[in-house]
Amino acid sequence: MERNDIDRLVRRNIATLSPYSTARDEYQGELGTFLDANENPYENGYNRYPDPHQRRLKTRLSAIKGVPVENIFVGNGSDEAIDLIFRIFCEPHQDNVVAIAPSYGMYKVAAAINDIEVREVQLGDDFSLPVDAILGRTDANTKAIFLCSPNNPTGNAFPRGEILRLADAFDGITVVDEAYIDFAEVEGLKDEIFRRPRLIVLQTLSKAWAMAGLRIGLALADSRVVELMSMVKYPYNVSEATMRIVKDLLDLPVDDQVASIKTQRAVVMDALSRMKVVRRVYPSDANFVLVRFDDADAVYDHLIGDGIIVRNRNRVKGCEGCLRITIGLKEENDKLLKSLAEYETKSYLR
């Protein structure tokens, strides 16, 4: 597929944009005297502007992800990449996107900020992906489809074949948010970006890599998409301090942590499934589990009373009666299960 297949989707003002050129863009050698960027000359480790292209960090991420540097965009969390997709491809007051529901709330927020219509399609039975219904909601002004897989808050990953069928049938940008893919048994879609230039795969270092406080999100995409994102982003979107810390943390193995979380997920799900106050424990490919209770609000209040915070999704359409419970350390999970057992005992003594 030709590069112009992406360019035809780009907003006209973005296609003709002359991006801001930083001092670090104009010269990229290793000279030691920097008098070009109006920086404070007194060295403290952070008196110089960071690399706006995050070259060293991308090189490290490329080795980990198995994706070339030119196919990696590094953002201030995945939310920056989500916002950029709207800003690059969607004309305010004119274009629209399609998103599944229930799902991650930032798609709707970013759309509202950019004044773009969101057409939501409710997930099917057991939170299945309604491919035909999604395609049926698209029209000539639909620029993107947003899918979160594994999905938040439902926890399930959608079948690979169904996602690719949707991407192949849709003539715009298909965005697959894989924030939780490291906890799933299914394979992610990052290798598909080379066969499908209109596919954007979002990933993050916040979950499996335990860097939520550092705010690093990734967009893995065709090099033209990455080029466009780099043009539109703010020049220094990732700080020098963040990049240094992230590069160090990437050297620490996380496989054992991910395996432990998955083991604990199974333990928690098994214990919950045997509780009388639980109506259903939904399958999970993420580091959380969605649970339907007899009285979700009462359970939520009880857990708060015990100093345990979970996410109340009771008022989200499709998740009525549900709490979303993150899998913690063994001692945290044990505390959760003990509190729920006490709630169950009290409920049946009334």
Solvent accessible surface area in square Angstrom, and as a share of the most:
residue,aa,sasa,rsa
1,M,140,0.62
2,E,125,0.56
3,R,121,0.44
4,N,101,0.52
5,D,26,0.14
6,I,0,0.00
7,D,47,0.24
8,R,113,0.41
9,L,10,0.05
10,V,15,0.09
11,R,41,0.15
12,R,202,0.74
13,N,80,0.41
14,I,13,0.07
15,A,55,0.43
16,T,105,0.61
17,L,71,0.35
18,S,98,0.63
19,P,64,0.40
20,Y,158,0.60
21,S,59,0.38
22,T,3,0.01
23,A,21,0.17
24,R,36,0.13
25,D,40,0.21
26,E,129,0.58
27,Y,121,0.46
28,Q,113,0.50
29,G,34,0.32
30,E,160,0.72
31,L,113,0.56
32,G,71,0.68
33,T,102,0.59
34,F,71,0.30
35,L,159,0.79
36,D,74,0.38
37,A,15,0.12
38,N,157,0.80
39,E,28,0.13
40,N,91,0.47
41,P,89,0.56
42,Y,175,0.66
43,E,129,0.58
44,N,111,0.57
45,G,21,0.20
46,Y,114,0.43
47,N,22,0.11
48,R,71,0.26
49,Y,101,0.38
50,P,16,0.10
51,D,39,0.20
52,P,4,0.02
53,H,60,0.27
54,Q,3,0.01
55,R,93,0.34
56,R,184,0.67
57,L,1,0.00
58,K,17,0.07
59,T,84,0.49
60,R,77,0.28
61,L,1,0.00
62,S,22,0.14
63,A,81,0.63
64,I,57,0.29
65,K,17,0.07
66,G,56,0.54
67,V,1,0.01
68,P,54,0.34
69,V,56,0.32
70,E,104,0.46
71,N,12,0.06
72,I,0,0.00
73,F,2,0.01
74,V,0,0.00
75,G,0,0.00
76,N,79,0.41
77,G,1,0.01
78,S,14,0.09
79,D,40,0.21
80,E,29,0.13
81,A,0,0.00
82,I,0,0.00
83,D,35,0.18
84,L,0,0.00
85,I,0,0.00
86,F,0,0.00
87,R,61,0.22
88,I,0,0.00
89,F,0,0.00
90,C,1,0.00
91,E,58,0.26
92,P,41,0.26
93,H,165,0.74
94,Q,111,0.49
95,D,4,0.02
96,N,3,0.02
97,V,1,0.00
98,V,0,0.00
99,A,4,0.03
100,I,4,0.02
101,A,10,0.08
102,P,6,0.04
103,S,24,0.15
104,Y,67,0.25
105,G,41,0.40
106,M,52,0.23
107,Y,4,0.01
108,K,102,0.43
109,V,71,0.41
110,A,2,0.02
111,A,0,0.00
112,A,76,0.59
113,I,129,0.66
114,N,24,0.12
115,D,67,0.35
116,I,10,0.05
117,E,90,0.41
118,V,37,0.21
119,R,43,0.16
120,E,74,0.33
121,V,13,0.07
122,Q,68,0.30
123,L,15,0.08
124,G,32,0.31
125,D,127,0.66
126,D,96,0.50
127,F,19,0.08
128,S,54,0.35
129,L,12,0.06
130,P,29,0.18
131,V,5,0.03
132,D,100,0.52
133,A,50,0.39
134,I,0,0.00
135,L,43,0.21
136,G,65,0.62
137,R,108,0.39
138,T,35,0.21
139,D,65,0.34
140,A,104,0.81
141,N,56,0.29
142,T,8,0.05
143,K,32,0.14
144,A,0,0.00
145,I,1,0.00
146,F,0,0.00
147,L,0,0.00
148,C,2,0.01
149,S,6,0.04
150,P,0,0.00
151,N,0,0.00
152,N,16,0.08
153,P,4,0.03
154,T,1,0.00
155,G,0,0.00
156,N,24,0.13
157,A,18,0.14
158,F,6,0.03
159,P,73,0.46
160,R,77,0.28
161,G,52,0.50
162,E,59,0.27
163,I,4,0.02
164,L,23,0.12
165,R,120,0.44
166,L,0,0.00
167,A,8,0.06
168,D,83,0.43
169,A,63,0.49
170,F,11,0.05
171,D,91,0.47
172,G,1,0.01
173,I,0,0.00
174,T,2,0.01
175,V,1,0.00
176,V,1,0.00
177,D,4,0.02
178,E,4,0.02
179,A,13,0.10
180,Y,16,0.06
181,I,23,0.12
182,D,56,0.29
183,F,0,0.00
184,A,13,0.10
185,E,132,0.59
186,V,72,0.41
187,E,118,0.53
188,G,15,0.14
189,L,4,0.02
190,K,55,0.23
191,D,57,0.30
192,E,9,0.04
193,I,2,0.01
194,F,99,0.41
195,R,151,0.55
196,R,55,0.20
197,P,14,0.09
198,R,31,0.11
199,L,1,0.01
200,I,0,0.00
201,V,0,0.00
202,L,0,0.00
203,Q,10,0.04
204,T,11,0.06
205,L,1,0.00
206,S,14,0.09
207,K,71,0.30
208,A,5,0.04
209,W,36,0.13
210,A,72,0.56
211,M,4,0.02
212,A,57,0.44
213,G,76,0.73
214,L,37,0.18
215,R,95,0.35
216,I,0,0.00
217,G,0,0.00
218,L,0,0.00
219,A,0,0.00
220,L,0,0.00
221,A,0,0.00
222,D,32,0.16
223,S,40,0.26
224,R,32,0.12
225,V,0,0.00
226,V,9,0.05
227,E,74,0.33
228,L,0,0.00
229,M,0,0.00
230,S,36,0.23
231,M,36,0.16
232,V,16,0.09
233,K,17,0.07
234,Y,155,0.59
235,P,39,0.24
236,Y,62,0.24
237,N,19,0.10
238,V,4,0.02
239,S,55,0.35
240,E,43,0.19
241,A,37,0.29
242,T,23,0.13
243,M,10,0.05
244,R,100,0.36
245,I,81,0.41
246,V,0,0.00
247,K,52,0.22
248,D,98,0.51
249,L,58,0.29
250,L,5,0.02
251,D,94,0.49
252,L,103,0.51
253,P,114,0.72
254,V,16,0.09
255,D,110,0.57
256,D,122,0.63
257,Q,96,0.42
258,V,17,0.10
259,A,54,0.42
260,S,60,0.39
261,I,43,0.22
262,K,50,0.21
263,T,84,0.49
264,Q,23,0.10
265,R,22,0.08
266,A,62,0.48
267,V,72,0.41
268,V,0,0.00
269,M,40,0.18
270,D,76,0.39
271,A,18,0.14
272,L,0,0.00
273,S,69,0.45
274,R,169,0.62
275,M,21,0.10
276,K,143,0.61
277,V,6,0.04
278,V,18,0.10
279,R,160,0.58
280,R,97,0.35
281,V,26,0.15
282,Y,13,0.05
283,P,88,0.55
284,S,14,0.09
285,D,31,0.16
286,A,0,0.00
287,N,22,0.11
288,F,4,0.02
289,V,0,0.00
290,L,0,0.00
291,V,0,0.00
292,R,47,0.17
293,F,2,0.01
294,D,74,0.38
295,D,71,0.37
296,A,4,0.03
297,D,42,0.22
298,A,33,0.26
299,V,0,0.00
300,Y,58,0.22
301,D,93,0.48
302,H,36,0.16
303,L,0,0.00
304,I,76,0.38
305,G,67,0.64
306,D,55,0.29
307,G,61,0.58
308,I,23,0.12
309,I,143,0.73
310,V,15,0.09
311,R,117,0.43
312,N,35,0.18
313,R,52,0.19
314,N,35,0.18
315,R,181,0.66
316,V,43,0.24
317,K,144,0.61
318,G,25,0.24
319,C,0,0.00
320,E,89,0.40
321,G,15,0.15
322,C,0,0.00
323,L,0,0.00
324,R,40,0.15
325,I,3,0.02
326,T,80,0.46
327,I,8,0.04
328,G,24,0.23
329,L,113,0.56
330,K,121,0.51
331,E,111,0.50
332,E,93,0.42
333,N,4,0.02
334,D,61,0.32
335,K,106,0.45
336,L,7,0.04
337,L,25,0.12
338,K,136,0.58
339,S,4,0.02
340,L,0,0.00
341,A,46,0.35
342,E,71,0.32
343,Y,15,0.06
344,E,32,0.14
345,T,78,0.45
346,K,113,0.48
347,S,28,0.18
348,Y,127,0.48
349,L,142,0.71
350,R,210,0.77
